[in-house]
Amino acid sequence: QVQLVEELGGGLVQPGGSLRLSCAASGIIFSLYTMGWYRQAPGKQRELVAGITSGGSTNYLDSVKGRFTISRDNAKKTVYLQMNSLDSEDTAVYYCNARNFVDSYWGQGTQVTVSS
């Protein structure tokens, strides 16, 4: 059974603050999967925030470039999203995703709220 479990280092943060998300995977050969962080704000479509391939190549949503960093630890089967300089536009439910050419798996989502 495949599981992606997101953990949030704090759910509410003030503008300008930082948070670190982590997502631990089980039931898959983690090192072979492209991992991604998506987010969905109320009334908006889910969007890709950051992705990292099995080879370590990364890509980012334009609005988070220079503020967010995605990384992975294949030994721990975990992907991280370091989020700095947060603002209210980053408020959303954040989802972890694991995908390859055949499969795509989602975590349950974790709420990030940026508010003063």
KOLNUFI-583664 format. One record per atom (N, C-alpha, C, O, CB): atom name; x, y negated, z negated. Coordinates in steps of 0.1 Angstrom, whole numbers, padded with zeros to 4 digits, always signed. Glycine has a CB too. Example, Ala and Ser with C-alpha at 12.3 -4.5 7.8 and 13.67 -1.06 7.14 Angstrom:
<rs>
R  a    xx    yy    zz
R  N +0132 +0057 -0078
R CA +0123 +0045 -0078
R  C +0132 +0033 -0078
R  O +0142 +0033 -0085
R CB +0113 +0045 -0090
R  N +0128 +0022 -0071
R CA +0137 +0011 -0071
R  C +0129 +0000 -0079
R  O +0134 -0011 -0080
R CB +0141 +0006 -0057
</rs>
This chain:
<rs>
R  a    xx    yy    zz
R  N +0008 +0012 +0000
R CA +0000 +0000 +0000
R  C +0009 -0012 +0000
R  O +0018 -0014 -0008
R CB -0010 +0000 -0012
R  N +0006 -0021 +0009
R CA +0014 -0033 +0011
R  C +0008 -0044 +0001
R  O -0004 -0046 +0001
R CB +0014 -0038 +0025
R  N +0017 -0051 -0006
R CA +0013 -0062 -0015
R  C +0023 -0073 -0013
R  O +0035 -0071 -0013
R CB +0012 -0057 -0029
R  N +0017 -0085 -0013
R CA +0025 -0097 -0013
R  C +0020 -0105 -0025
R  O +0008 -0109 -0025
R CB +0024 -0105 +0000
R  N +0028 -0108 -0035
R CA +0024 -0114 -0047
R  C +0031 -0127 -0049
R  O +0043 -0128 -0050
R CB +0026 -0105 -0059
R  N +0023 -0138 -0048
R CA +0029 -0151 -0049
R  C +0029 -0155 -0064
R  O +0020 -0152 -0072
R CB +0021 -0162 -0041
R  N +0040 -0162 -0067
R CA +0041 -0168 -0080
R  C +0045 -0182 -0079
R  O +0053 -0186 -0070
R CB +0052 -0160 -0089
R  N +0039 -0190 -0087
R CA +0041 -0204 -0086
R  C +0048 -0210 -0099
R  O +0044 -0207 -0110
R CB +0027 -0211 -0085
R  N +0059 -0217 -0096
R CA +0066 -0224 -0107
R  C +0059 -0237 -0111
R  O +0065 -0247 -0108
R CB +0080 -0226 -0104
R  N +0047 -0236 -0116
R CA +0040 -0248 -0120
R  C +0029 -0251 -0109
R  O +0032 -0250 -0097
R CB +0049 -0260 -0121
R  N +0017 -0254 -0113
R CA +0006 -0256 -0103
R  C +0003 -0271 -0101
R  O -0001 -0274 -0089
R CB -0006 -0250 -0108
R  N +0005 -0280 -0110
R CA +0002 -0294 -0109
R  C +0015 -0302 -0111
R  O +0022 -0300 -0120
R CB -0009 -0298 -0120
R  N +0017 -0310 -0101
R CA +0030 -0318 -0102
R  C +0027 -0333 -0098
R  O +0018 -0335 -0090
R CB +0041 -0312 -0093
R  N +0034 -0342 -0103
R CA +0032 -0356 -0099
R  C +0039 -0359 -0086
R  O +0048 -0352 -0082
R CB +0038 -0365 -0110
R  N +0034 -0369 -0078
R CA +0041 -0373 -0066
R  C +0056 -0375 -0068
R  O +0060 -0381 -0078
R CB +0034 -0385 -0060
R  N +0064 -0370 -0059
R CA +0078 -0371 -0060
R  C +0085 -0359 -0067
R  O +0097 -0358 -0068
R CB +0082 -0383 -0067
R  N +0077 -0351 -0073
R CA +0082 -0339 -0081
R  C +0085 -0327 -0072
R  O +0084 -0328 -0059
R CB +0072 -0335 -0091
R  N +0089 -0317 -0078
R CA +0094 -0305 -0071
R  C +0086 -0292 -0077
R  O +0083 -0292 -0089
R CB +0109 -0303 -0073
R  N +0085 -0282 -0068
R CA +0080 -0269 -0072
R  C +0087 -0259 -0064
R  O +0092 -0261 -0053
R CB +0064 -0268 -0070
R  N +0088 -0247 -0070
R CA +0093 -0236 -0063
R  C +0083 -0224 -0063
R  O +0079 -0219 -0073
R CB +0107 -0231 -0069
R  N +0080 -0220 -0051
R CA +0071 -0208 -0049
R  C +0079 -0196 -0046
R  O +0090 -0197 -0040
R CB +0061 -0210 -0038
R  N +0075 -0185 -0051
R CA +0081 -0172 -0047
R  C +0071 -0162 -0044
R  O +0059 -0163 -0048
R CB +0090 -0167 -0059
R  N +0075 -0152 -0035
R CA +0065 -0142 -0031
R  C +0073 -0129 -0030
R  O +0083 -0127 -0023
R CB +0060 -0145 -0017
R  N +0069 -0119 -0038
R CA +0075 -0106 -0039
R  C +0067 -0096 -0031
R  O +0055 -0095 -0032
R CB +0076 -0102 -0054
R  N +0074 -0089 -0023
R CA +0067 -0079 -0014
R  C +0070 -0065 -0019
R  O +0081 -0062 -0024
R CB +0072 -0081 +0000
R  N +0060 -0056 -0016
R CA +0062 -0042 -0018
R  C +0055 -0035 -0007
R  O +0045 -0040 -0002
R CB +0057 -0038 -0033
R  N +0059 -0023 -0005
R CA +0052 -0014 +0005
R  C +0056 -0017 +0019
R  O +0051 -0011 +0029
R CB +0038 -0016 +0004
R  N +0066 -0026 +0021
R CA +0071 -0028 +0035
R  C +0087 -0028 +0035
R  O +0093 -0029 +0024
R CB +0066 -0042 +0040
R  N +0093 -0026 +0046
R CA +0107 -0027 +0047
R  C +0110 -0042 +0049
R  O +0110 -0047 +0060
R CB +0113 -0019 +0060
R  N +0111 -0049 +0038
R CA +0111 -0063 +0038
R  C +0121 -0070 +0047
R  O +0118 -0079 +0054
R CB +0114 -0068 +0024
R  N +0133 -0064 +0048
R CA +0143 -0070 +0056
R  C +0140 -0070 +0071
R  O +0146 -0078 +0079
R CB +0156 -0062 +0054
R  N +0130 -0063 +0075
R CA +0126 -0062 +0089
R  C +0115 -0072 +0093
R  O +0111 -0073 +0105
R CB +0122 -0048 +0093
R  N +0110 -0079 +0083
R CA +0098 -0087 +0086
R  C +0102 -0102 +0086
R  O +0111 -0107 +0079
R CB +0088 -0085 +0075
R  N +0095 -0109 +0095
R CA +0096 -0124 +0094
R  C +0086 -0128 +0083
R  O +0075 -0124 +0082
R CB +0091 -0130 +0108
R  N +0091 -0137 +0075
R CA +0083 -0142 +0063
R  C +0080 -0156 +0065
R  O +0087 -0164 +0071
R CB +0091 -0140 +0050
R  N +0068 -0160 +0061
R CA +0063 -0173 +0063
R  C +0055 -0178 +0051
R  O +0049 -0171 +0044
R CB +0055 -0175 +0075
R  N +0055 -0191 +0049
R CA +0046 -0198 +0040
R  C +0036 -0206 +0048
R  O +0040 -0215 +0056
R CB +0054 -0207 +0030
R  N +0024 -0204 +0045
R CA +0013 -0212 +0052
R  C +0006 -0220 +0041
R  O +0007 -0217 +0029
R CB +0003 -0203 +0060
R  N -0002 -0230 +0045
R CA -0010 -0237 +0035
R  C -0024 -0241 +0042
R  O -0025 -0242 +0054
R CB -0003 -0249 +0030
R  N -0034 -0242 +0033
R CA -0047 -0246 +0038
R  C -0052 -0256 +0028
R  O -0055 -0253 +0016
R CB -0056 -0234 +0040
R  N -0055 -0268 +0033
R CA -0061 -0278 +0024
R  C -0076 -0278 +0027
R  O -0081 -0273 +0037
R CB -0055 -0292 +0028
R  N -0084 -0283 +0017
R CA -0099 -0283 +0019
R  C -0103 -0290 +0032
R  O -0099 -0301 +0035
R CB -0106 -0290 +0007
R  N -0111 -0283 +0040
R CA -0116 -0288 +0052
R  C -0107 -0288 +0064
R  O -0110 -0293 +0075
R CB -0120 -0302 +0050
R  N -0095 -0282 +0062
R CA -0085 -0281 +0072
R  C -0081 -0267 +0076
R  O -0084 -0258 +0068
R CB -0072 -0289 +0068
R  N -0075 -0265 +0088
R CA -0071 -0252 +0092
R  C -0058 -0248 +0085
R  O -0050 -0256 +0080
R CB -0069 -0251 +0107
R  N -0056 -0235 +0083
R CA -0044 -0230 +0078
R  C -0032 -0233 +0088
R  O -0034 -0231 +0100
R CB -0045 -0215 +0075
R  N -0021 -0238 +0082
R CA -0010 -0242 +0090
R  C +0003 -0235 +0085
R  O +0004 -0233 +0073
R CB -0009 -0257 +0091
R  N +0012 -0233 +0094
R CA +0025 -0227 +0091
R  C +0034 -0239 +0085
R  O +0036 -0249 +0091
R CB +0032 -0220 +0103
R  N +0038 -0237 +0073
R CA +0047 -0246 +0066
R  C +0062 -0244 +0069
R  O +0069 -0252 +0073
R CB +0045 -0247 +0051
R  N +0066 -0231 +0068
R CA +0079 -0227 +0070
R  C +0080 -0212 +0073
R  O +0072 -0204 +0067
R CB +0088 -0231 +0058
R  N +0090 -0208 +0081
R CA +0092 -0194 +0084
R  C +0106 -0191 +0084
R  O +0115 -0199 +0086
R CB +0085 -0191 +0098
R  N +0109 -0178 +0081
R CA +0123 -0173 +0082
R  C +0123 -0159 +0088
R  O +0116 -0150 +0083
R CB +0129 -0173 +0067
R  N +0131 -0157 +0098
R CA +0132 -0144 +0104
R  C +0140 -0134 +0097
R  O +0146 -0138 +0087
R CB +0137 -0146 +0119
R  N +0140 -0122 +0101
R CA +0148 -0112 +0095
R  C +0163 -0115 +0096
R  O +0171 -0111 +0088
R CB +0145 -0098 +0101
R  N +0167 -0123 +0106
R CA +0180 -0127 +0108
R  C +0184 -0140 +0100
R  O +0196 -0144 +0100
R CB +0183 -0129 +0122
R  N +0174 -0146 +0094
R CA +0177 -0158 +0086
R  C +0174 -0171 +0093
R  O +0177 -0182 +0087
R CB +0191 -0158 +0082
R  N +0169 -0171 +0106
R CA +0166 -0183 +0113
R  C +0154 -0189 +0106
R  O +0144 -0182 +0103
R CB +0164 -0181 +0128
R  N +0153 -0202 +0105
R CA +0142 -0209 +0099
R  C +0135 -0219 +0108
R  O +0142 -0224 +0117
R CB +0147 -0216 +0086
R  N +0123 -0222 +0105
R CA +0116 -0233 +0112
R  C +0106 -0239 +0102
R  O +0102 -0233 +0093
R CB +0108 -0227 +0124
R  N +0103 -0252 +0104
R CA +0095 -0259 +0095
R  C +0085 -0268 +0102
R  O +0087 -0272 +0113
R CB +0104 -0268 +0086
R  N +0074 -0270 +0095
R CA +0064 -0280 +0099
R  C +0071 -0294 +0099
R  O +0078 -0297 +0089
R CB +0051 -0280 +0090
R  N +0068 -0302 +0109
R CA +0076 -0315 +0110
R  C +0074 -0323 +0097
R  O +0084 -0329 +0092
R CB +0070 -0323 +0121
R  N +0063 -0323 +0091
R CA +0060 -0332 +0079
R  C +0068 -0327 +0067
R  O +0068 -0334 +0057
R CB +0046 -0332 +0076
R  N +0073 -0315 +0067
R CA +0080 -0310 +0055
R  C +0095 -0309 +0057
R  O +0103 -0306 +0048
R CB +0075 -0297 +0050
R  N +0100 -0312 +0069
R CA +0114 -0311 +0072
R  C +0122 -0320 +0063
R  O +0118 -0332 +0062
R CB +0117 -0314 +0087
R  N +0133 -0315 +0057
R CA +0141 -0323 +0049
R  C +0136 -0323 +0034
R  O +0143 -0328 +0025
R CB +0141 -0337 +0054
R  N +0124 -0318 +0032
R CA +0118 -0318 +0018
R  C +0117 -0304 +0013
R  O +0119 -0301 +0001
R CB +0105 -0325 +0018
R  N +0113 -0294 +0022
R CA +0111 -0280 +0018
R  C +0122 -0272 +0024
R  O +0128 -0274 +0034
R CB +0097 -0276 +0024
R  N +0125 -0261 +0016
R CA +0135 -0251 +0021
R  C +0130 -0237 +0018
R  O +0126 -0234 +0007
R CB +0148 -0254 +0013
R  N +0129 -0229 +0029
R CA +0125 -0215 +0028
R  C +0138 -0207 +0027
R  O +0148 -0210 +0034
R CB +0116 -0211 +0039
R  N +0138 -0196 +0019
R CA +0149 -0187 +0018
R  C +0144 -0174 +0014
R  O +0132 -0172 +0010
R CB +0159 -0192 +0007
R  N +0152 -0164 +0016
R CA +0148 -0150 +0013
R  C +0159 -0142 +0006
R  O +0171 -0145 +0009
R CB +0144 -0143 +0026
R  N +0156 -0133 -0002
R CA +0165 -0124 -0009
R  C +0160 -0110 -0005
R  O +0151 -0105 -0012
R CB +0166 -0126 -0025
R  N +0167 -0104 +0004
R CA +0162 -0090 +0009
R  C +0164 -0080 -0002
R  O +0156 -0070 -0003
R CB +0170 -0086 +0021
R  N +0174 -0081 -0011
R CA +0176 -0072 -0021
R  C +0165 -0072 -0031
R  O +0161 -0062 -0037
R CB +0189 -0074 -0029
R  N +0159 -0084 -0034
R CA +0148 -0085 -0043
R  C +0134 -0085 -0036
R  O +0124 -0085 -0042
R CB +0149 -0098 -0051
R  N +0135 -0084 -0022
R CA +0123 -0084 -0014
R  C +0114 -0096 -0018
R  O +0102 -0095 -0020
R CB +0115 -0071 -0017
R  N +0120 -0107 -0018
R CA +0113 -0119 -0022
R  C +0117 -0131 -0013
R  O +0128 -0132 -0008
R CB +0117 -0123 -0037
R  N +0107 -0139 -0010
R CA +0108 -0151 -0002
R  C +0105 -0163 -0011
R  O +0096 -0162 -0019
R CB +0100 -0151 +0011
R  N +0112 -0174 -0009
R CA +0110 -0186 -0017
R  C +0107 -0198 -0009
R  O +0110 -0198 +0003
R CB +0123 -0188 -0026
R  N +0100 -0207 -0015
R CA +0098 -0220 -0009
R  C +0101 -0231 -0019
R  O +0093 -0233 -0029
R CB +0083 -0222 -0003
R  N +0112 -0238 -0017
R CA +0116 -0249 -0026
R  C +0109 -0261 -0020
R  O +0112 -0265 -0009
R CB +0131 -0250 -0028
R  N +0101 -0268 -0028
R CA +0094 -0280 -0023
R  C +0098 -0292 -0032
R  O +0096 -0293 -0044
R CB +0079 -0278 -0024
R  N +0104 -0302 -0025
R CA +0109 -0314 -0032
R  C +0101 -0326 -0026
R  O +0095 -0325 -0015
R CB +0124 -0316 -0030
R  N +0102 -0337 -0033
R CA +0096 -0350 -0029
R  C +0081 -0347 -0025
R  O +0077 -0352 -0014
R CB +0103 -0356 -0017
R  N +0074 -0340 -0033
R CA +0060 -0337 -0030
R  C +0051 -0349 -0030
R  O +0053 -0359 -0038
R CB +0055 -0327 -0040
R  N +0041 -0349 -0022
R CA +0031 -0360 -0022
R  C +0017 -0354 -0021
R  O +0016 -0342 -0019
R CB +0034 -0370 -0010
R  N +0007 -0362 -0022
R CA -0006 -0357 -0022
R  C -0010 -0349 -0010
R  O -0019 -0341 -0010
R CB -0016 -0369 -0024
R  N -0004 -0352 +0002
R CA -0007 -0345 +0014
R  C -0003 -0331 +0014
R  O -0006 -0323 +0022
R CB +0000 -0352 +0026
R  N +0006 -0327 +0004
R CA +0010 -0313 +0002
R  C +0001 -0305 -0006
R  O +0002 -0293 -0007
R CB +0024 -0313 -0004
R  N -0010 -0311 -0012
R CA -0019 -0304 -0020
R  C -0027 -0294 -0011
R  O -0033 -0298 -0001
R CB -0029 -0314 -0026
R  N -0027 -0281 -0015
R CA -0033 -0271 -0007
R  C -0031 -0257 -0014
R  O -0024 -0256 -0024
R CB -0027 -0270 +0008
R  N -0038 -0247 -0009
R CA -0035 -0234 -0013
R  C -0024 -0229 -0004
R  O -0025 -0229 +0009
R CB -0048 -0225 -0012
R  N -0014 -0223 -0010
R CA -0002 -0218 -0002
R  C -0002 -0203 -0002
R  O -0005 -0196 -0012
R CB +0011 -0223 -0008
R  N +0000 -0198 +0010
R CA -0001 -0183 +0013
R  C +0012 -0178 +0018
R  O +0019 -0185 +0026
R CB -0012 -0180 +0022
R  N +0016 -0167 +0013
R CA +0028 -0160 +0018
R  C +0023 -0150 +0029
R  O +0012 -0144 +0028
R CB +0035 -0152 +0007
R  N +0031 -0149 +0039
R CA +0028 -0140 +0050
R  C +0040 -0132 +0054
R  O +0052 -0137 +0055
R CB +0023 -0147 +0062
R  N +0038 -0119 +0057
R CA +0049 -0110 +0063
R  C +0044 -0105 +0076
R  O +0033 -0100 +0077
R CB +0052 -0099 +0053
R  N +0052 -0106 +0086
R CA +0047 -0101 +0099
R  C +0059 -0095 +0107
R  O +0070 -0099 +0106
R CB +0041 -0112 +0107
R  N +0055 -0085 +0116
R CA +0064 -0080 +0126
R  C +0056 -0079 +0139
R  O +0045 -0085 +0140
R CB +0070 -0067 +0122
R  N +0060 -0072 +0149
R CA +0053 -0071 +0161
R  C +0040 -0064 +0160
R  O +0031 -0065 +0169
R CB +0062 -0064 +0172
R  N +0038 -0056 +0150
R CA +0026 -0048 +0148
R  C +0017 -0053 +0137
R  O +0005 -0053 +0139
R CB +0030 -0033 +0146
R  N +0023 -0056 +0126
R CA +0015 -0059 +0114
R  C +0016 -0073 +0109
R  O +0026 -0080 +0112
R CB +0019 -0050 +0103
R  N +0006 -0078 +0101
R CA +0007 -0090 +0094
R  C +0000 -0089 +0081
R  O -0012 -0084 +0080
R CB +0000 -0102 +0103
R  N +0006 -0093 +0071
R CA +0001 -0092 +0057
R  C +0001 -0105 +0050
R  O +0010 -0114 +0052
R CB +0009 -0081 +0049
R  N -0009 -0107 +0042
R CA -0011 -0120 +0035
R  C -0011 -0118 +0020
R  O -0016 -0108 +0015
R CB -0024 -0127 +0039
R  N -0006 -0128 +0013
R CA -0007 -0128 -0002
R  C -0021 -0134 -0005
R  O -0028 -0138 +0004
R CB +0004 -0136 -0008
R  N -0024 -0135 -0018
R CA -0037 -0140 -0022
R  C -0038 -0155 -0023
R  O -0049 -0160 -0024
R CB -0040 -0134 -0036
R  N -0027 -0162 -0022
R CA -0027 -0176 -0022
R  C -0025 -0182 -0036
R  O -0029 -0176 -0046
R CB -0040 -0181 -0016
R  N -0018 -0193 -0037
R CA -0016 -0200 -0049
R  C -0018 -0215 -0047
R  O -0014 -0221 -0037
R CB -0002 -0197 -0055
R  N -0025 -0221 -0057
R CA -0028 -0235 -0056
R  C -0017 -0244 -0059
R  O -0011 -0243 -0070
R CB -0041 -0239 -0065
R  N -0014 -0254 -0051
R CA -0004 -0265 -0054
R  C -0012 -0278 -0054
R  O -0019 -0281 -0044
R CB +0007 -0265 -0044
R  N -0011 -0285 -0065
R CA -0018 -0298 -0066
R  C -0008 -0309 -0069
R  O -0001 -0308 -0079
R CB -0030 -0297 -0076
R  N -0008 -0319 -0060
R CA +0001 -0330 -0063
R  C -0008 -0342 -0066
R  O -0015 -0347 -0057
R CB +0010 -0333 -0050
R  N -0006 -0347 -0078
R CA -0015 -0358 -0083
R  C -0009 -0365 -0095
R  O -0002 -0359 -0103
R CB -0029 -0352 -0086
R  N -0012 -0378 -0095
R CA -0007 -0385 -0107
R  C -0018 -0385 -0118
R  O -0016 -0391 -0128
R CB -0003 -0400 -0103
</rs>
